Amino acid sequence: MTNILKLFTLAVLVTLAPMHAMAASHGNKGSAVEEVLVILSSDSLQTQGMAMVLANTMAEKGAKVNVLLCDEAGDLALKSYEGEALAPRNVTPGQMLRGLLKAGGTASVCALYLPNSDNSKDDLIDGVGVAMPPQMADQMLNRNMRVFTF
């Protein structure tokens, strides 16, 4: 009986070893995703803040973070933006966006944002572009990119 049990245990270990090795190779990264797209269109201060907190945290963890700002969230990219600071760090979503850009992230306003506002490209902070639908669609369809919407 013990020989059968030993053989069974050995067979289970041989079968599971490749799965264990594969799981271990991912370590504590949580994911192999290296690039993300954060689409922010909410006008809610806390939602904007949380989106920027998470975007910055993903960047700190090594992801290349791309942000698409639509509708009233596009205001975060304006030179004139003066938002309300959020506890506990007493920073605005716009300040967090600027920090993300300094850390190597990218940001664009939706293609519809400027033509449907009183703002122009000159009103955007340095480093913020205007998203073009074909390029944004490519990012959204890229199987290696995670897309988050707020």
N, C-alpha and C positions, 0 to 999 in steps of 0.2 A: 504494500500500500504506500509506503513512504517513497518508493522510487517513482510511482505514478504521480504523487503529489509534487515531487521535486521536478519531474519533467513538465508538469503542467505549469508550475511557477516559472520555470525557465522559459517556456514558450510565451507566457504572458509578458515577462520582462523583455524578451527579444522583440515582441510585437510593439510594446509601449515605448521602448528606448528611443526610436526615431522621433516620436511625437514629443517626448520629454526634451530631447535635444533641440527640436524646433522651437518649442515654447521658451526654453532657456535662452536661446539666441536672441529673442526679442527683449529679454531683460525687463526692466521697469519702465521702458519707454512708453508702454501702453499702446503703441501703434507704430507702424513703419511709415506713416504719412509724413512727408517732408514739406508739403506745400498745402496751404489752406486758403480758401476764399471766404471772407466774412461779408455778407450782404446785410447792410444796416439801413432800414428805411423807417424805423419807428421814431416818432417824435417824443416818446417818453424818456425823460431824463435818466431814470434808473435803468431802463432797457439799453439806452445808449451807453451808459456807464458800464454796465455788465458786459456788453459786447466788447468794449474797449479793454476792460480788465482781462477778459478771456483771450482776446487777440494778443495783448502784450504778454500774457502768461504762456501762450503757445509759442510766441517768438522766443521767450526766455528758454523754453524747452527745445529750441533748435528748429522750429518750423519756419519756413518762409511764409509770411502772412501778407495776403493781399486783401484790401478792404474796398468794397464798393458802397458808396454813400448815395442813397436815393431819397427823394422827397425832402422832408424837413431835416433829415439826418445829414443832408448835404451841407447844411449850415455849419457843421463842425469843421469843415475845411475852409471856411472863410477867414480872411485876415481879421475881419471885424468881429468874429465870434466872441461872445462874452456869455458863457453859460454859468449855471449855478454849480458850485462845488459840492461834491458828494463826500459824505463821511464814509469810511473813517480816515481816509488819506487827504481829504480836503483838496481834491483836484476835480477839474471839469472833464467831461468826455473829450472836449477839444484838446485839452492839455495831454490827455492820454493818447490821443491820435498823434499829436506832435512827437510824443515820446516813442511811439511805434515807428514813425518815419525815421527818427534819429537812429533807431536800432536796426534799420535796414528793411522795414516793412514798406509796402507800397499802398497808395490810396488813390482812388479816382472817384469823381462824382458821376452819377448816371448821365447818359447822353441827353436825357430830357431835363436835367436839373437846370442848367444855365439858360436854355432857351425859354424856360417857363418861370423864370425869376427875374429880378431886377439886377442880377449879378452877371459879371463877365469873368473870363478866364483870369484876368488881372486881379480879381478879388480873391482868388484862391491862394492859400499859403504855398510856399515853395515846396515842390515835390509832389503836389497833387495834380493829377491829370484828369482828362475827360475820357470816360470809358466809351469804347466803340462796341456796338452790339456783336459784331463777328468775333472779336477777341474775347469778350466776356462769355459768349456762348461756348467758345473753345475751352475756356477754363472750367465752365460749369459741366461740360461733357467729358472732361479729362478724368479717366477712371482713377488716376493716381492723386487727384486733388479732392480733399474733403470740402464740402460747401456747407456753411452755417448761415442761417438767416435770423435776423432779429428785427 
